[in-house]
């Protein structure tokens, strides 16, 4: 019983091992950087039928005895590309070195072309085929560009080369990731000549640029100094303006303080003057009252006494004046009553005094002889002036009692004394 059980266990273990071994050879795991190609079973691809199927990343099961599995590497391949003595446009031979990064296409239908051409080939064989294709395309592109273009614009040269290569490599199922030109040189020294010329040109431009840069540096330095000077002047002006504003504010403040002080002084002086005015007014009132008591009242009393005395002294004069007025009125009445002869009578009454006054003026003159001559002839009614004069003198002597001849001789008696002068008029002012 135990022997039969052991045999069964052994058979089961053997069967399990055989199953695992079979599955291990039937199930294939595909990495992300490779492609599994299961050959032996046909499938439809577009308008054509192919005898394989593709597994990219993942796993697949091989049909035993009917299918075969091949792996194709999709990793990057670095290929050095060199074209020696490749003639450029213009017939100048060039040597160009570059590097390309290529890989087998990982998507259909380009992958199908790579499977048909490279399935079963080693990686080195694929690199040789791709390098030969790249070198051919490189020579073709060089023939369309001048050495100057190749040397000066490697990016443009690389772009043209990639564009030229892509079509050929896509036909092989290869993708070009990058293609860079590393070095371009020639054996005849053409590029060196161009380089020296370019170097001279570059040196000339560099010197010109350096001179311009120095000139610009000098100009900028001058401009900087100008700006610095302007800034310094502006700063000094700002300081001076601020100082002037401060001084002005200080002066205004001092002015206001001085004005306030002067106003206070003036106000104090005004107040003091007003107080003194009040004191002086009181003093004036006091002096006025003192003057009234000491001067005005006694003067008023003296005035009243003087007025009384003057009235008493003027009473006789007034009465004398009244008497004289009465005499004059009487005289005027007699003048009116005398009629036309009143004037002659009045003159005769006044004539002695007039003659006495006239004779008194010549009292000191000694007259020895008076001779009267009439210049008119008797035939014209003249010649009687002396007689008339003698007759007139006699009439004056008998009428007035004045001997004119005796007066003229100077032996006349002295004239009577003049009447005493009238007293001065007195003016009386009454209040």
C-alpha positions in Angstrom: 0.0 0.0 0.0 2.8 2.4 1.0 4.7 1.4 -2.2 1.8 2.3 -4.5 1.3 5.6 -2.7 4.9 6.5 -3.2 4.8 5.7 -6.9 1.8 7.9 -7.3 3.5 10.7 -5.5 6.6 10.3 -7.7 4.5 10.3 -10.8 2.7 13.5 -9.7 6.0 15.2 -8.9 7.4 14.2 -12.3 4.4 15.4 -14.1 4.5 18.7 -12.2 8.2 19.1 -13.1 7.5 18.3 -16.7 4.7 20.8 -16.8 6.8 23.5 -15.3 9.7 22.8 -17.6 7.3 22.8 -20.6 5.7 26.1 -19.5 9.2 27.7 -19.0 10.0 26.9 -22.6 6.6 27.9 -23.9 6.1 31.3 -22.1 8.4 34.1 -23.2 8.8 37.4 -21.3 9.6 40.5 -23.4 11.6 43.4 -21.9 10.7 47.1 -22.8 13.9 47.5 -24.9 13.3 44.5 -27.1 10.7 42.9 -29.5 9.7 39.2 -29.6 9.0 37.8 -33.1 6.8 34.7 -33.1 7.3 33.1 -36.5 5.2 30.3 -37.9 1.6 31.6 -37.8 0.2 33.9 -40.5 -1.7 37.1 -39.8 -3.1 39.9 -41.9 -1.2 43.2 -41.8 -3.0 45.9 -43.8 -3.3 44.7 -47.4 -0.7 41.9 -47.0 -0.3 38.7 -45.0 2.8 38.1 -42.9 3.9 34.8 -41.2 4.8 36.3 -37.8 3.4 38.2 -34.9 5.1 40.8 -32.6 5.1 41.1 -28.9 6.7 44.4 -27.5 6.9 44.5 -23.8 4.9 41.9 -21.9 4.7 38.2 -22.4 3.7 35.7 -25.1 3.1 31.9 -25.4 4.7 29.9 -28.1 2.8 27.2 -29.8 4.9 24.1 -29.5 6.3 22.7 -32.7 4.5 25.4 -34.8 6.2 28.6 -33.8 9.7 29.9 -33.3 10.6 32.9 -31.1 13.4 35.4 -32.0 14.4 38.5 -30.1 15.3 41.9 -31.7 17.2 44.5 -29.6 15.7 48.0 -29.6 18.5 49.7 -27.6 20.5 52.7 -28.9 23.4 52.2 -31.2 26.2 54.9 -31.3 27.9 54.9 -34.7 30.9 57.0 -35.6 30.6 58.4 -39.1 33.7 59.5 -41.1 33.8 60.7 -44.7 37.4 61.1 -45.9 38.3 63.1 -49.1 34.7 63.9 -49.7 34.5 66.6 -52.3 32.3 69.6 -51.4 30.7 72.0 -53.7 33.6 73.8 -55.4 35.8 70.7 -55.6 37.5 71.1 -52.3 38.1 67.7 -50.5 37.0 67.6 -46.9 37.2 65.1 -44.1 34.1 65.2 -41.9 33.7 63.4 -38.6 30.4 62.9 -36.8 28.4 60.7 -34.4 24.9 59.3 -34.9 22.5 57.7 -32.4 20.2 55.2 -34.1 18.0 52.4 -33.1 15.7 49.8 -34.6 12.2 51.1 -34.9 9.8 49.9 -32.2 6.5 50.6 -34.0 4.8 49.2 -37.0 5.0 49.3 -40.0 8.7 50.5 -39.8 9.4 47.7 -37.4 8.2 45.2 -40.0 10.9 46.5 -42.5 13.6 46.0 -39.8 12.3 42.5 -39.0 12.5 41.6 -42.7 16.0 43.0 -43.1 17.8 42.4 -39.8 16.0 39.5 -38.1 18.7 37.0 -37.1 21.6 39.5 -37.7 23.9 40.5 -35.0 24.2 44.0 -33.6 27.6 44.6 -35.2 26.2 43.7 -38.6 23.4 46.1 -38.2 25.9 48.9 -37.2 28.0 48.2 -40.3 25.0 48.5 -42.6 23.8 51.7 -40.9 27.3 53.3 -40.9 27.7 52.6 -44.7 24.4 54.2 -45.3 25.3 57.2 -43.2 28.6 57.8 -44.9 27.0 57.6 -48.3 24.4 60.2 -47.3 27.1 62.3 -45.7 29.0 62.4 -49.0 25.9 63.3 -50.9 25.1 66.2 -48.6 28.7 67.5 -48.7 28.5 67.7 -52.5 25.7 70.3 -52.2 27.4 72.6 -49.7 30.5 74.8 -49.9 33.4 74.4 -47.4 32.4 77.7 -45.8 28.9 76.6 -45.2 30.0 73.2 -43.8 32.5 74.8 -41.5 30.5 77.8 -40.4 27.0 76.3 -40.0 27.3 72.8 -38.6 23.7 72.8 -37.4 22.4 73.5 -40.9 24.7 70.8 -42.2 23.5 68.3 -39.5 19.8 69.1 -40.3 20.4 68.5 -44.1 22.2 65.3 -43.3 19.4 64.0 -41.0 16.8 64.9 -43.6 18.8 63.0 -46.2 19.5 60.0 -44.0 16.0 59.6 -42.6 14.5 58.4 -45.8 17.2 55.8 -46.4 17.2 54.5 -42.8 13.5 54.5 -42.5 13.4 52.1 -45.5 15.7 49.8 -43.4 13.5 50.2 -40.3 16.1 52.3 -38.5 15.3 55.5 -36.7 17.9 58.4 -36.3 17.7 60.0 -32.9 20.6 62.4 -33.3 23.3 63.2 -35.8 26.0 65.7 -34.9 29.1 66.8 -36.9 32.1 66.9 -34.6 34.9 68.0 -36.9 35.4 69.4 -40.4 38.9 69.6 -41.9 40.7 69.6 -45.2 44.1 68.4 -46.4 44.8 71.3 -48.8 44.6 74.1 -46.2 41.5 75.8 -47.7 39.7 76.1 -44.4 42.9 77.3 -42.7 43.2 80.1 -45.2 39.5 80.9 -44.7 40.2 80.7 -41.0 43.1 83.1 -41.2 41.1 85.5 -43.3 38.2 85.2 -40.9 40.6 85.5 -38.0 42.0 88.7 -39.5 38.5 90.0 -40.1 37.4 88.9 -36.6 40.6 90.5 -35.2 39.9 93.7 -37.1 36.3 93.7 -36.0 37.4 92.9 -32.5 39.8 95.8 -32.5 37.1 98.1 -33.9 34.7 96.7 -31.3 37.4 97.2 -28.7 38.0 100.8 -29.8 34.3 101.4 -29.9 33.9 99.8 -26.5 36.8 102.0 -25.2 35.2 105.1 -26.8 31.8 104.1 -25.4 33.5 103.5 -22.1 35.1 106.9 -22.1 31.7 108.4 -23.2 29.9 106.5 -20.5 32.6 107.4 -18.0 32.1 111.1 -18.9 28.4 110.7 -18.8 28.7 109.0 -15.4 30.9 111.8 -14.2 28.4 114.3 -15.6 25.6 112.5 -13.9 27.7 112.3 -10.7 28.5 116.0 -10.9 24.9 116.9 -11.6 23.8 114.7 -8.7 26.4 116.3 -6.5 25.4 119.8 -7.6 21.7 118.9 -7.2 22.5 117.5 -3.7 24.4 120.7 -2.8 21.5 122.8 -4.3 19.1 120.7 -2.2 21.2 121.3 0.9 21.5 125.0 0.1 17.7 125.2 -0.5 17.1 123.4 2.7 19.5 125.7 4.5 17.9 128.7 2.9 14.5 127.5 3.8 15.7 126.8 7.4 17.2 130.3 7.6 14.1 131.8 6.1 11.9 129.9 8.6 14.3 130.9 11.4 14.2 134.5 10.2 10.4 134.4 10.0 10.3 132.9 13.4 12.6 135.5 14.8 10.7 138.2 13.0 7.5 137.0 14.5 9.2 136.9 17.9 10.6 140.4 17.5 7.3 141.7 16.2 5.5 140.1 19.1 8.1 141.5 21.5 7.9 145.0 19.9 4.1 144.7 20.0 4.3 143.8 23.6 6.7 146.7 24.2 4.4 149.1 22.3 1.4 147.8 24.1 3.2 148.3 27.4 4.3 151.8 26.4 0.7 152.6 25.2 -0.6 151.3 28.5 2.0 153.3 30.4 1.2 156.4 28.3 -2.5 155.9 28.9 -1.8 155.6 32.6 0.4 158.7 32.4 -2.3 160.5 30.4 -4.8 159.7 33.2 -2.3 160.9 35.8 -1.6 164.1 33.7 -5.3 164.7 33.3 -5.7 164.4 37.0 -2.7 166.7 37.5 -4.1 169.2 35.0 -7.4 169.1 36.8 -5.5 169.7 40.0 -3.5 172.6 38.5 -6.6 174.0 37.0 -8.4 174.0 40.3 -5.3 175.4 42.0 -5.1 178.2 39.3 -8.7 178.9 39.8 -8.1 179.2 43.5 -4.8 181.0 43.3 -5.0 183.1 40.1 -8.4 183.2 38.5 -10.5 184.0 41.5 -8.2 186.7 42.7 -7.9 188.0 39.1 -11.7 188.0 38.8 -11.9 189.9 42.1 -9.3 192.3 40.9 -11.2 192.6 37.6 -14.4 193.4 39.3 -12.5 196.0 41.5 -10.8 197.5 38.4 -14.2 197.6 36.6 -15.7 199.4 39.6 -12.7 201.8 39.8 -12.8 202.4 36.0 -16.5 203.1 36.2 -16.0 205.6 39.0 -13.1 207.2 37.1 -15.0 207.3 33.8 -18.0 209.0 35.3 -16.5 212.6 35.1 -15.2 211.9 31.6 -18.6 210.7 30.5 -20.2 213.8 32.0 -17.6 216.0 30.3 -18.2 214.2 27.0 -21.9 214.7 27.4 -21.3 218.4 28.1 -19.1 218.8 25.0 -21.7 216.9 23.0 -24.3 219.3 24.3 -22.0 222.2 23.3 -21.6 220.8 19.8 -25.3 220.3 19.5 -25.8 223.9 20.5 -23.1 225.0 18.1 -24.7 223.0 15.3 -28.0 224.6 16.1 -26.5 228.1 16.0 -24.7 227.1 12.7 -28.0 226.2 11.2 -29.7 229.4 12.5 -26.8 231.6 11.1 -27.4 230.3 7.6 -24.8 230.8 4.9 -22.6 233.2 7.0 -22.0 230.6 9.7 -19.1 229.2 7.8 -17.3 232.5 7.5 -18.0 233.3 11.1 -16.6 230.0 12.2 -13.5 230.5 10.1 -12.9 233.9 11.5 -13.2 232.5 15.0 -10.6 229.8 14.1 -8.3 232.2 12.1 -6.3 233.6 15.1 -5.2 230.2 16.2 -4.3 229.3 12.6 -2.2 232.5 12.1 -0.6 232.0 15.5 0.4 228.5 14.5 1.8 229.8 11.2 3.7 232.6 12.7 5.1 230.4 15.4 6.8 228.3 12.7 8.8 231.2 11.6 9.4 232.8 15.0 13.1 232.3 14.8 13.4 234.0 11.4 14.6 237.6 11.4 13.0 239.7 8.7 14.5 243.1 8.1 12.5 244.2 5.1 9.6 243.0 3.0 9.3 244.2 -0.6 6.3 243.4 -2.7 6.5 243.8 -6.5 3.6 243.5 -8.9 4.6 242.0 -12.2 1.6 243.2 -14.0 1.6 246.6 -15.9 -0.9 249.4 -15.0 -2.2 249.3 -18.5 -3.4 245.8 -18.0 -5.1 246.6 -14.7 -2.2 245.7 -12.5 0.3 247.7 -10.2 -2.1 247.9 -7.2 -1.0 244.6 -5.4 1.2 246.4 -2.7 -1.6 248.7 -1.8 -4.0 245.9 -1.5 -1.6 244.0 0.7 -1.2 247.0 3.0 -4.9 247.5 3.1 -5.4 243.8 3.9 -2.8 243.9 6.7 -4.5 246.9 8.2 -7.9 245.2 8.1 -6.4 242.1 9.8 -4.9 244.3 12.5 -8.1 246.2 13.2 -10.3 243.1 12.8 -8.3 240.4 14.5 -5.9 242.5 16.6 -2.8 240.9 14.9 0.0 243.0 13.6 1.5 240.9 10.8 4.4 243.2 10.1 5.3 243.3 13.8 5.2 239.4 13.8 7.5 239.3 10.8 10.0 241.7 12.4 10.1 239.4 15.4 9.3 242.1 18.1 5.8 240.9 18.6 4.7 239.8 22.1 4.8 236.0 22.8 1.7 234.1 21.6 -0.8 232.9 24.2 -0.3 229.3 25.7 -2.2 226.6 23.9 -5.1 225.0 25.7 -4.3 221.9 27.8 -4.6 218.5 25.9 -7.8 216.5 26.4 -7.5 213.5 28.7 -7.1 210.1 26.9 -10.2 208.2 26.2 -11.1 205.4 28.6 -12.5 202.2 27.3 -14.7 200.2 29.7 -15.5 196.6 28.9 -18.4 195.0 30.7 -19.0 191.3 31.1 
